[in-house]
């Protein structure tokens, strides 16, 4: 549960909390009697090192890590969808229209996800990271848009061809993973594995967030993705967090829902 006179590092599902952000702020103020409330990327930070945010934008969630994590997840999702494209492209002609329609919806969802993540990113001070991240975004957007364009008013056969082209785009994205990993100093067992890179970057972000939280001396609530809280709870991110209060999304939701019922 939330504690007064402490910094509470609290897990969330971003889409869930975004839809009720004002209510969460009122709940936190009523519970801990302090107005301090930060979403994931807004928490102030005094970190200094080789990787740092733009001057005047001190954030504990380092942009280099956040942007690389975001594009690694985008590659991971694109790769999964590419696997599905291979299966759909082998669909019998009679079943193809329904399968193509379902797949097209998934492509639109992927594009929306990628654009949402892209819009939360801004250039860091590390040019190598910026270039690598931008290359991924550009390719994902171009590949999904090319598929959508080919899907419009096309014959079933042409749509199946577009599916295969979409699936083949995975190769280019996988080839981008080593450059991303090198840019942030990530060591991977498989340097073309976007899932491994995404997990690595999540752990790095978790540790970085915890250090920033512990050293901040601030009081309030900092909301972060619940995966980061899991890393801190299970010891994956090895940071001493005894000076702060770490709360899971489930624990927060139980307390929040109880407050709403009053």
C-alpha positions in Angstrom: 0.0 0.0 0.0 1.0 3.6 -0.4 3.1 5.2 2.3 3.2 8.8 3.4 6.6 10.6 3.8 8.2 8.3 1.3 8.7 7.9 -2.4 6.3 5.2 -3.7 7.5 3.5 -6.9 4.3 2.0 -8.3 3.6 -0.3 -11.2 1.0 0.3 -13.8 -0.4 -0.8 -17.2 0.1 2.4 -19.0 -3.1 2.3 -21.1 -5.1 1.6 -17.9 -3.6 4.4 -15.9 -3.7 6.9 -18.8 -7.4 6.5 -18.9 -7.9 7.5 -15.3 -4.8 9.7 -14.6 -6.6 12.6 -12.9 -8.5 10.1 -10.6 -5.2 8.5 -9.6 -3.7 11.8 -8.8 -6.6 12.7 -6.5 -6.4 9.3 -4.8 -2.7 9.6 -4.2 -3.0 13.1 -2.8 -5.8 11.9 -0.5 -3.8 8.9 0.6 -0.3 10.3 1.2 -1.2 13.9 1.6 1.5 15.0 -0.9 1.0 16.3 -4.4 4.1 14.6 -5.8 3.0 12.4 -8.8 5.0 11.5 -11.8 4.4 9.4 -14.9 7.1 7.1 -16.0 9.2 9.5 -18.1 8.8 12.6 -16.0 10.6 11.8 -12.8 13.6 14.2 -12.1 17.0 12.7 -11.9 20.5 13.8 -10.9 22.3 11.1 -12.9 25.5 11.9 -14.5 27.5 9.6 -16.9 28.4 8.9 -20.4 24.7 8.5 -21.4 22.5 11.4 -20.3 19.4 13.3 -21.3 19.3 16.5 -23.1 20.4 19.6 -21.0 17.5 21.0 -19.1 15.5 17.7 -19.3 16.7 15.7 -16.3 14.8 12.4 -16.3 15.5 9.2 -14.4 14.2 7.1 -17.3 17.2 7.5 -19.6 16.0 8.3 -23.1 18.7 6.1 -24.7 17.4 3.1 -22.8 13.7 4.0 -23.2 13.9 4.5 -26.9 15.9 1.3 -27.5 13.5 -0.7 -25.4 10.6 0.7 -27.4 12.0 -0.2 -30.8 13.1 -3.6 -29.6 9.5 -4.3 -28.6 8.3 -3.0 -32.0 10.7 -5.4 -33.8 9.5 -8.2 -31.5 5.8 -7.5 -32.4 6.6 -7.1 -36.1 8.5 -10.4 -36.1 5.5 -12.2 -34.5 3.2 -10.7 -37.0 5.5 -11.7 -39.8 5.3 -15.3 -38.6 1.6 -15.1 -38.8 1.8 -13.6 -42.3 3.6 -16.7 -43.5 0.8 -18.9 -42.2 -2.0 -16.7 -43.7 -0.2 -16.6 -47.0 -0.6 -20.4 -47.2 -4.4 -20.2 -46.5 -6.7 -21.9 -49.1 -8.2 -19.5 -51.6 -11.7 -20.0 -50.2 -10.7 -19.1 -46.6 -8.3 -16.3 -47.6 -10.6 -13.3 -47.5 -11.5 -13.8 -43.8 -7.9 -14.5 -42.8 -6.7 -11.5 -44.7 -9.2 -9.3 -43.1 -8.2 -10.4 -39.6 -4.5 -10.0 -40.4 -5.1 -6.5 -41.8 -6.6 -5.5 -38.5 -3.5 -6.7 -36.7 -1.2 -4.7 -39.0 -3.2 -1.5 -38.3 -2.9 -2.2 -34.6 0.9 -2.7 -35.0 1.2 0.6 -36.8 -0.8 2.4 -34.1 1.4 0.9 -31.4 4.6 1.8 -33.2 3.5 5.4 -33.8 2.4 5.8 -30.1 5.8 4.6 -29.0 7.6 6.8 -31.6 5.6 9.8 -30.5 6.9 9.4 -26.9 10.5 9.4 -28.1 12.8 12.3 -28.7 16.4 12.4 -29.7 19.0 11.8 -27.0 22.5 13.1 -26.8 23.8 9.8 -28.2 23.8 10.1 -32.0 24.5 6.4 -32.5 21.4 5.5 -30.6 19.3 8.2 -32.3 20.2 6.9 -35.8 19.6 3.2 -34.9 16.2 3.9 -33.3 15.0 6.1 -36.1 16.0 3.5 -38.7 13.8 0.9 -37.0 10.8 3.3 -36.7 11.2 4.3 -40.4 11.3 0.7 -41.5 8.3 -0.5 -39.4 6.2 2.4 -40.5 7.2 2.0 -44.2 6.6 -1.8 -44.2 3.2 -1.6 -42.5 2.1 1.3 -44.8 3.3 -0.6 -47.9 1.2 -3.6 -46.8 -1.8 -1.4 -46.2 -1.5 0.3 -49.6 -1.1 -3.1 -51.4 -4.2 -4.4 -49.5 -6.4 -1.6 -50.8 -8.7 -2.7 -53.7 -6.4 -5.6 -54.5 -7.2 -9.1 -55.7 -6.8 -12.0 -53.2 -3.7 -13.2 -55.0 -2.1 -9.7 -54.8 -3.0 -9.4 -51.1 -1.3 -12.8 -50.5 1.8 -11.5 -52.3 1.8 -8.4 -50.1 1.7 -10.7 -47.1 4.9 -12.5 -48.2 6.6 -9.1 -48.8 5.6 -8.1 -45.3 6.9 -11.3 -43.8 10.2 -10.8 -45.6 10.6 -7.4 -44.0 11.5 -9.1 -40.8 14.9 -9.9 -42.1 15.8 -6.2 -42.4 14.6 -5.5 -38.8 16.5 -8.5 -37.4 19.6 -7.1 -39.0 19.1 -3.8 -37.2 19.2 -5.4 -33.7 23.1 -5.7 -33.5 23.4 -2.0 -34.2 20.9 -1.1 -31.5 22.6 -3.4 -29.0 26.0 -1.9 -29.8 24.7 1.6 -29.4 23.6 1.0 -25.8 26.4 -1.4 -24.8 24.0 -4.4 -24.6 25.6 -7.9 -24.6 23.3 -10.5 -26.2 23.7 -14.2 -26.6 22.0 -13.9 -30.0 22.7 -10.4 -31.4 19.7 -10.6 -33.8 17.2 -11.4 -31.1 14.9 -8.4 -30.5 13.1 -10.2 -27.5 16.5 -10.6 -25.8 17.3 -7.0 -26.4 13.9 -5.8 -25.1 14.4 -7.9 -21.9 17.9 -6.5 -21.4 16.8 -2.9 -21.9 13.8 -3.4 -19.5 16.2 -4.7 -16.8 18.6 -1.7 -17.4 15.7 0.7 -17.2 14.4 -1.0 -14.0 17.8 -0.6 -12.3 18.3 2.9 -13.5 14.8 3.9 -12.3 15.4 2.4 -8.9 18.8 4.2 -8.5 17.1 7.5 -9.5 14.2 6.9 -7.1 16.4 6.0 -4.1 18.8 8.9 -4.6 16.1 11.5 -5.2 15.0 12.2 -1.7 11.6 13.0 -3.0 8.2 12.2 -1.6 5.2 11.2 -3.7 4.2 8.6 -6.3 6.2 7.6 -9.4 4.2 5.4 -11.8 6.2 3.0 -14.0 5.5 -0.1 -16.0 4.7 -3.0 -13.8 7.4 -5.1 -15.5 10.0 -2.8 -13.8 8.4 -3.4 -10.4 8.6 -7.1 -11.0 12.3 -6.7 -11.8 12.8 -5.0 -8.4 10.6 -7.3 -6.4 12.3 -10.5 -7.7 15.9 -9.2 -7.6 16.4 -9.1 -11.4 17.4 -5.5 -11.0 19.9 -5.6 -8.1 19.3 -2.3 -6.3 18.7 -1.7 -2.6 15.3 -0.2 -2.5 14.7 -0.2 1.3 14.6 3.6 1.3 11.5 3.7 -1.0 8.2 1.9 -1.1 7.8 -0.5 -4.1 4.2 -1.2 -4.9 2.8 -3.6 -7.6 0.0 -2.6 -10.0 -2.3 -5.2 -8.3 -1.6 -3.7 -4.9 -2.2 -0.2 -6.1 -5.4 -1.2 -8.0 -6.8 -2.8 -4.9 -6.2 0.3 -2.8 -7.4 2.6 -5.6 -10.6 0.7 -6.1 -11.3 0.7 -2.4 -10.9 4.5 -2.4 -13.3 4.8 -5.3 -15.9 2.8 -3.5 -15.9 5.2 -0.5 
